[in-house]
């Protein structure tokens, strides 16, 4: 290394005491800001409950109570974010969400358990915040004042002044300064741990109230995963049944006919009728070629070898080459770039099923396929055609199966297909 070269790497870590002071400063700032948030939450609780309960007989209390719960949830979300920033994350809960309107929406809000727990947090947060605010201010101010007592003690009036040392039986100016300075130093040294304990108190309160329905959220997540996996199993079963039906109605019938033609040709050859045998063999060859073509078409509904061997980019290119409609490709993946097998299979299935649907139902003249991986790692697949539109998952066309297949990888399917405006299918796979 020359004299001008400087090693590049992570900078030196801050000393432990510096890191401790920084953490204490952040946590002290958090505790000082708790008081204004606590006052706001207490006002929301008192005014909302009092006014809403008083007007409940006129039904005007319902929107007031619902608004109170919504405000409490907003304050709760702020507190969740503040604690998470300090390294005290609150378990995820079931936040309020409904598609209902009007009075039913208010009733749904009143039936949301976590909103009431957020309101309870607003009530309990105020006295806890007041206590921790006072302790924080007193601990730091008295500690700093005690350490600096020797500086400002001389400006105190002397007429009848009784210091801490005098109360303990050690009269005199020097014992007073020494005792006060030592006490201030003890307060300053212990302040980071006292502050951390008070933050832990707030964290415990938040876990009991703001994280009160975390188990419900976990149960809901498990139920959603169970539903999505069941949807995948159902989609796979439907795919297998469709493939079985298509094989029975197509290649199997052709192979049976080919077998019969070859047997007939064998008999013609034995009867010394080569011309008839040649015609039968030609028909058998035609049936074999048609069967191969139908099997290739069916295989596009399953993960083809090109997908497992060369990846999603090559597999989509191969599917586009076999499409009955001209396909424009815009694939933002590098040649040979591989993704997780489940993601590749789901994306490939979306593309092939959309191309088949476009060929069958859209009357489109061109299809555009766009595949890109976003900055957050989400795989986005978009298939757009210029056809007649009118596609909807409720109408079948394989779109329901696509949504179920994507649910197995936590993906989402969106279909935009106004009548006469073409169809745009967008799949996002995390």
Secondary structure, 3 states (H helix, E strand, C coil): CCCCCCCCCCCCCCCHHHHHHHHHHHHHHHHHHHHHHHHHHHHHHHHHHHHHHHCHHHCHHHHHHHHHHHHHHHHHHHHHHHHHHHCCCCCCCCCCCCCCCHHHHHHHHHCCHHHHHHHHHHHHHHHHHHHHHHHHHHHHHHHHHHHCHHHHHHHCCCCCCCCHHHHCCCCCHHHHHHHHHHHHHHHHHHHHHHHHHHHHHHHHHHHHHCCCCHHHHHHHHHHHHHHHHHHHHHHHHHHHHHHHHHHHHCHHHHHHHHHHHHHHHHHHHHCCCHHHHHHHHHHHHHHHHHHHHHHHHHHCCCCCHHHHHHCHHHHHHHHHHCCCCEEEEEECCCCCCCCCHHHHHHHHHHHHHHHHHHHHHHCCCEEEEEEEECCCCCEEEEEEECCCCCCCHHHCCCHHHHHHHHHCCCCEEEEECCCCCCEEEEEEEC
